[in-house]
């Protein structure tokens, strides 16, 4: 598995912000009125997932490098 570089991680973090804000607009097209707190929680969920993928990618690559003679 290819790991994320720090620059790619920051770019993905930057793209999650408008994605989370527009999620509320997207839900409005279907008649769902979402409070602003839902945008904050959705953004927190996206950032948690993205950070977990980044950190786990770093940890597994270090373990593979240590296991290789």
C-alpha positions as CSV (number, residue, x, y, z in Angstrom):
1,X,0.0,0.0,0.0
2,X,1.3,3.4,-1.0
3,X,1.5,5.8,1.9
4,X,0.3,9.4,1.8
5,X,3.0,12.1,1.7
6,X,2.6,15.0,4.1
7,X,1.8,17.4,1.2
8,X,-1.0,15.1,-0.1
9,X,-2.4,14.8,3.4
10,X,-2.6,18.6,3.8
11,X,-4.2,18.9,0.4
12,X,-6.8,16.3,1.3
13,X,-7.5,18.1,4.6
14,X,-8.0,21.3,2.7
15,X,-10.5,19.7,0.3
16,X,-12.6,18.2,3.1
17,X,-13.6,21.6,4.4
18,X,-15.7,22.7,1.3
19,X,-16.8,19.1,0.9
20,X,-18.3,19.1,4.4
21,X,-19.9,22.5,3.9
22,X,-21.5,21.5,0.6
23,X,-22.8,18.3,2.2
24,X,-25.4,20.5,3.9
25,X,-26.4,22.0,0.6
26,X,-26.6,18.5,-1.0
27,X,-28.8,17.3,1.8
28,X,-31.1,20.3,1.2
29,X,-31.8,19.1,-2.4
30,X,-33.4,16.1,-0.8
31,X,-35.5,18.1,1.7
32,X,-33.2,17.4,4.7
33,X,-32.7,20.4,6.8
34,X,-29.4,19.8,8.6
35,X,-28.2,22.0,11.5
36,X,-24.7,23.5,11.3
37,X,-23.5,21.1,14.1
38,X,-24.0,18.3,11.6
39,X,-21.4,19.9,9.3
40,X,-19.0,20.2,12.1
41,X,-19.5,16.5,13.1
42,X,-19.2,15.4,9.5
43,X,-16.0,17.4,9.1
44,X,-14.6,15.8,12.3
45,X,-15.5,12.4,11.0
46,X,-13.7,13.0,7.7
47,X,-10.6,14.4,9.4
48,X,-10.6,11.5,11.8
49,X,-10.7,8.9,9.0
50,X,-8.1,10.8,6.9
51,X,-5.7,11.1,9.9
52,X,-6.1,7.5,10.8
53,X,-5.3,6.4,7.2
54,X,-2.3,8.7,7.2
55,X,-1.0,7.5,10.6
56,X,-1.6,3.9,9.9
57,X,0.2,4.2,6.6
58,X,3.2,5.7,8.3
59,X,3.2,3.0,11.0
60,X,2.9,0.1,8.5
61,X,5.7,1.4,6.3
62,X,8.0,1.7,9.3
63,X,7.2,-1.8,10.3
64,X,7.9,-3.1,6.8
65,X,11.1,-1.2,6.6
66,X,12.2,-2.7,9.9
67,X,11.3,-6.2,8.9
68,X,13.3,-6.0,5.6
69,X,16.9,-7.0,6.1
